[in-house]
Amino acid sequence: KRIREIKPEKMEERWVFIPSFRRAKIALLKWPEDGIVTQESTIRILVVRPSEFEDYVKCCGHEFPVICLPQDEIGAGYPRYWIQKIALRLKLQFIWMIDDSVECFYENHPDQPPPKRENGKYNYTDYRRRKFGLVFKRIEKLVKATRNEELPIAAMSPRRFMGHKNLKKPFVCKPPRIAVFLNLEALKSKEVYYRPELQTFEDMIFGHECEKNGLKVFMDNRVGLQDRMWKDTGARSPSVQKTTT
């Protein structure tokens, strides 16, 4: 079945597109219930490669719609490009594009690091947790507030955890990544899309092209993002099915 159109009452819901590869059984899709992110308010769609479409339908199809990409042997830019195209075809104006490796969000205090565990590492996972829904609402509000400005915000994301730093500025002009809220209308007006041919650095090129075309991109330093690092999975991994000649 294909999604040909969206019912009017669903247009204003929170749409989340999740690109995934080789993680049908391990993708972090069990988000905690928080009264904001619910089945009624948040529509999550998996976007996968043809070689693994059946695996994802079997493992996740009872919970999420699954969209199959046209091609298989591709990099990180390709699914992001198609997510933009699909969402525009559905006439959506704002969407989330979130990796399947997001573990949690936490609140960052610039002058107050979290406590340390016995091994000496900072305890971000259990300290200052932020509900997924509160993080979404904060960033959505900031982006949507600029929708009618001459230089709107085209994309924003939380800041990925890179070790404790003294972050004085609440926002920084850097390419969003991992959990990105997109203003599709603004991006379309300037014909800015993720580059489908890019295997890596697709987020950096995307941010650069946004700024070059007068669109703003930000990272939110007040919200931290913790994601899991897997080996031999994800968009930059080779296809499971090898073609033969």
C-alpha positions in Angstrom: 0.0 0.0 0.0 1.1 3.6 -0.6 0.4 6.7 1.3 -1.3 8.9 -1.3 -2.6 11.6 0.9 -3.1 12.6 4.5 -6.3 13.3 6.2 -6.7 17.0 7.1 -6.8 16.3 10.8 -3.5 14.5 10.6 -1.6 17.3 8.9 -0.8 19.2 12.1 0.4 16.1 14.0 4.1 15.5 14.7 5.6 13.5 11.8 8.8 11.6 12.5 10.7 9.9 9.8 13.4 7.4 10.9 16.0 6.2 8.4 17.3 2.8 9.4 19.6 0.0 8.1 20.7 -3.4 9.5 18.9 -2.6 12.8 15.5 -4.2 12.4 15.9 -6.0 15.7 18.0 -3.5 17.6 16.8 0.0 16.5 15.9 2.1 19.5 12.2 2.7 18.8 10.8 2.1 22.3 10.5 5.7 23.3 9.4 6.4 26.9 5.8 7.4 27.4 5.5 11.0 28.4 1.9 12.1 27.6 3.2 14.3 24.8 4.6 11.7 22.3 1.6 9.4 21.8 0.2 7.4 19.0 -2.4 10.1 18.4 0.0 13.0 18.4 3.1 11.6 16.9 3.3 9.6 13.6 6.5 7.6 13.2 7.6 6.1 9.9 10.6 3.9 9.2 12.5 4.5 5.9 14.6 1.5 4.9 16.5 -0.1 2.0 14.9 -2.6 -0.4 17.2 -5.4 0.7 15.8 -5.2 4.3 12.3 -4.1 3.7 10.8 -7.5 4.5 12.9 -7.8 7.7 11.7 -4.4 9.0 8.0 -5.2 8.1 8.3 -8.5 10.0 10.0 -6.9 13.1 8.4 -3.5 13.2 5.5 -3.4 10.7 2.9 -4.1 13.4 3.9 -0.8 15.1 5.2 1.5 12.4 4.5 2.2 8.7 7.6 1.2 6.7 8.7 2.9 3.5 11.0 1.2 1.0 13.6 3.4 -0.7 14.1 3.0 -4.5 17.7 1.9 -4.3 19.8 -0.2 -2.0 23.6 0.5 -2.2 23.6 4.0 -0.9 25.0 6.3 1.8 23.7 8.6 4.5 22.5 11.4 2.2 20.2 9.2 0.1 17.4 8.3 2.7 17.4 11.9 4.0 16.9 13.3 0.5 14.0 10.9 -0.1 12.4 11.7 3.3 12.3 15.3 2.2 10.8 14.4 -1.1 8.2 12.1 0.4 7.2 14.6 3.1 6.8 17.3 0.4 4.7 14.9 -1.7 2.4 14.5 1.4 2.2 18.3 1.7 3.8 18.3 5.2 5.4 21.6 6.2 7.4 20.5 9.3 8.9 17.1 10.1 11.4 15.4 12.4 14.1 13.3 10.9 15.5 11.2 13.7 18.2 8.4 13.7 17.3 5.1 15.2 20.2 5.3 17.7 18.8 8.0 20.0 18.9 6.8 23.6 17.9 9.9 25.6 17.9 13.7 25.9 19.1 15.6 28.9 19.2 19.2 30.1 22.6 20.9 29.9 23.7 23.4 32.4 26.7 25.5 31.2 28.3 25.9 34.6 27.2 22.8 36.4 28.5 19.4 35.2 26.5 16.3 36.2 27.9 14.0 39.0 30.5 11.4 38.2 30.1 7.6 38.4 32.5 5.4 40.3 34.5 4.9 37.1 35.1 8.7 36.9 32.8 9.3 33.9 30.0 11.8 33.9 26.6 10.3 34.6 24.5 11.9 31.7 22.2 8.9 31.2 20.5 9.1 34.6 20.9 12.8 35.4 18.8 15.7 34.2 16.8 13.5 31.8 14.4 15.4 29.6 11.2 13.9 28.2 11.3 13.3 24.4 8.0 15.3 24.1 9.4 18.4 26.0 12.5 18.4 23.8 10.3 18.2 20.6 8.0 21.0 21.8 10.9 23.3 22.7 12.6 23.0 19.3 9.3 23.0 17.3 8.3 26.3 19.0 11.6 27.9 18.2 11.6 26.9 14.5 7.9 27.7 13.9 8.2 31.1 15.4 10.4 32.2 12.5 8.3 30.7 9.7 7.2 34.1 8.4 10.5 35.9 8.9 12.7 36.9 6.0 15.5 34.5 7.2 13.6 31.6 8.8 15.2 28.7 10.7 15.3 25.8 8.3 16.6 23.1 10.7 17.4 22.7 14.3 18.6 19.8 16.5 19.8 19.2 20.1 23.5 19.1 20.6 25.1 15.7 20.5 27.0 14.6 23.6 30.7 15.3 22.9 32.0 15.4 26.5 31.2 18.1 29.1 32.0 21.6 27.9 31.3 25.0 29.3 28.6 26.1 26.8 27.8 29.7 27.4 25.7 30.3 24.3 22.2 28.7 24.3 22.4 28.2 20.5 25.2 27.7 18.0 25.1 28.0 14.2 26.2 24.5 13.3 24.7 21.9 11.0 21.9 20.0 12.9 22.3 16.2 13.1 20.8 13.0 14.5 17.5 14.5 15.6 16.6 17.3 13.2 13.4 19.4 13.0 13.0 20.6 9.4 11.0 23.5 8.0 10.2 21.9 4.6 8.5 25.0 3.2 11.6 27.2 3.8 13.9 24.5 2.3 11.7 24.1 -0.8 11.6 27.8 -1.4 15.4 27.8 -1.8 15.6 24.4 -3.4 17.8 23.0 -0.6 17.9 19.3 -0.2 20.2 16.7 1.4 22.6 15.5 -1.2 21.6 11.9 -2.1 25.0 11.0 -3.5 26.9 11.7 -0.3 28.2 8.7 1.7 29.3 11.0 4.6 29.2 14.6 5.8 25.7 15.0 4.4 24.7 17.0 7.4 27.6 19.4 7.1 27.0 20.0 3.4 23.3 20.5 4.1 23.9 23.1 6.8 26.4 24.9 4.5 23.9 25.1 1.6 21.2 26.3 3.9 23.3 29.2 5.1 24.5 29.9 1.6 20.9 30.3 0.6 19.9 32.6 3.4 18.4 29.9 5.7 19.4 29.5 9.3 20.5 26.3 11.0 21.1 25.8 14.7 22.1 23.4 17.4 20.4 23.8 20.8 23.1 23.8 23.5 20.6 23.6 26.3 19.5 20.1 25.3 21.9 17.3 25.0 21.4 14.1 23.0 22.9 10.7 23.8 23.0 8.2 21.0 24.3 4.7 20.8 27.3 3.8 18.6 27.0 0.5 16.8 29.5 -1.1 14.4 28.7 -2.5 11.0 25.2 -1.1 10.9 23.6 2.2 9.9 23.4 4.2 6.7 27.1 4.1 5.9 27.3 0.3 6.0 27.4 -1.7 2.8 24.2 -3.5 1.6 23.5 -6.9 3.1 22.6 -8.3 -0.3 25.5 -8.3 -2.7 24.8 -8.2 -6.4 26.5 -10.8 -8.6 27.4 -10.6 -12.2 
